[in-house]
Amino acid sequence: MTFIPIDQDELQAATYASLRAHPISAEAKALVSTLARMLDDHALATGARKNKRNNTAEKLDYAVGAFLADLLRGYGDSEPEPNPWVYRSMHAKSFTGASVSYRTFSRLVDVLMQLGFIQHVDGHKVSNEDRGKFGARFRATPALLAFCRDRSVDPASVHDHFEFEYDLPTEVVELRATKKGQYWVKTKPVGAPMQFERAGVVTLIEDQVKELNEFFAQQKLRGGSHHGYVRVYNNGDNPRFHWNMGGRLYSQHFTDSYQVMSSDERLKMTINGEPVAEIDIRASYLTIFLSLNGIQLPESDPYDLPGLGPVHRDAVKQWMVATFGNSKPIKRWPPRMLQKMPELSQYKPSTIMEAALTKYPALASWGQPLRAVTYGWADLMWIESNVMLFTMLELKRKHQIPSLSVHDSLIVPAHGAEAAQAVLREKFHDQRRVIPLLKINWSKTLKKKPTRGTEGTPRRRGEG
């Protein structure tokens, strides 16, 4: 087998081999059947098996098709960041309840390696600081890619030949307890899980999430992964809690979903073959907080503070994130934030705070009672999550436009961007009686930006 140099960055950025796919084109079905018979014959010839498969032939066919689809997926022309490597734990327990058994998969890997069709890197540690091992890595060799092309299955068109399978979540609402300490992470759910009765208002919430999940399951997303939403509520042990804290929609399975991708990567996705656009709520939490005080966010750049130049903009944005995750405006950077973004140490939070309070005096009251209620990050998140949920439901019900939430932004097919912007603006105004500052980020693959009328909704100058 020809040696293929290993790129360590690609190796660690491998995607998960779910082993949940099957061939859909005539060419792919024939390819899988041919490859499965080759593997069986090779096992007989080498003595790995004594008898030809009969009762288990279908299981082998499925395993071959599922693994082949995973191996080819990184070569698909709809992948935003092509990476030939996939990973899968080789521990037997990790296959419990899986569509492909450990015994079948381990034998499949052995024979594919003997045929020179895959390259395999064992589970390993990257550094001595790692507590656990990274899962085993696999990639298709040039021989396997040529084998597929010779049988009219071009890896670049993998989605035309294979259907990737997933199950929508059955329990779509989670409740978590208050997390001790600060909260500033924008993505990962926090707090210990709590038990609750799935009745009353919870039934309505579940129906709404399932409606979105079932609708998007009918669409074709390329360049990203989404297996339905779970709505996560927070601070369930707070005396004020009544399904009114947190409530974000988290895409499943979260660590591999489109929600953890960068904005540039998300804009490379397609929905039903069409480039996407992303509508962003600028300074969402700041807009909501000011609205609680009866204040409309000005139309200028929310992170352009008096006395601070453009070089401070990113630090100002992070100061806002940390402040709304804290019980009062921060005067020093949270250690975890500095660890993740050491460049913030160049900027003094006290200087940013002074400038922020000059532009937004109401910020001085963050964490203090307002009309007998002390608001926190979970309250702001709940308002934001309701705006996103109601927007997505209306886009589905009235416009048949599929959408994906990124917490404070919304992804839609490009043709629906103007309509989505109008609905998002309207739903935000319905919730808080202020008009949010919205921005449409268009895919670079669009040759011409689509336009659509948006009459009948409040509008801000310079949007879009």
Secondary structure as UniProt FT lines:
FT   HELIX           8..12
FT   STRAND          15..16
FT   STRAND          21..23
FT   HELIX           26..46
FT   TURN            55..56
FT   HELIX           57..73
FT   TURN            74..75
FT   TURN            77..78
FT   STRAND          86..88
FT   HELIX           92..95
FT   TURN            96..97
FT   HELIX           102..114
FT   TURN            115..116
FT   STRAND          118..121
FT   TURN            128..129
FT   STRAND          136..140
FT   HELIX           142..149
FT   TURN            150..152
FT   HELIX           155..157
FT   HELIX           158..161
FT   STRAND          162..164
FT   STRAND          173..176
FT   HELIX           201..216
FT   TURN            217..218
FT   STRAND          221..222
FT   STRAND          229..233
FT   TURN            236..237
FT   TURN            239..240
FT   STRAND          246..251
FT   HELIX           254..256
FT   HELIX           258..260
FT   HELIX           263..266
FT   TURN            267..268
FT   STRAND          270..271
FT   TURN            272..273
FT   STRAND          274..281
FT   TURN            282..283
FT   HELIX           284..292
FT   TURN            293..294
FT   TURN            302..303
FT   TURN            306..307
FT   HELIX           310..312
FT   HELIX           313..324
FT   HELIX           335..340
FT   HELIX           342..346
FT   HELIX           349..359
FT   HELIX           361..365
FT   TURN            366..367
FT   TURN            371..372
FT   HELIX           377..399
FT   STRAND          404..405
FT   STRAND          409..413
FT   HELIX           414..416
FT   HELIX           417..432
FT   STRAND          438..442
FT   TURN            444..445
FT   TURN            455..456
FT   TURN            461..462
//
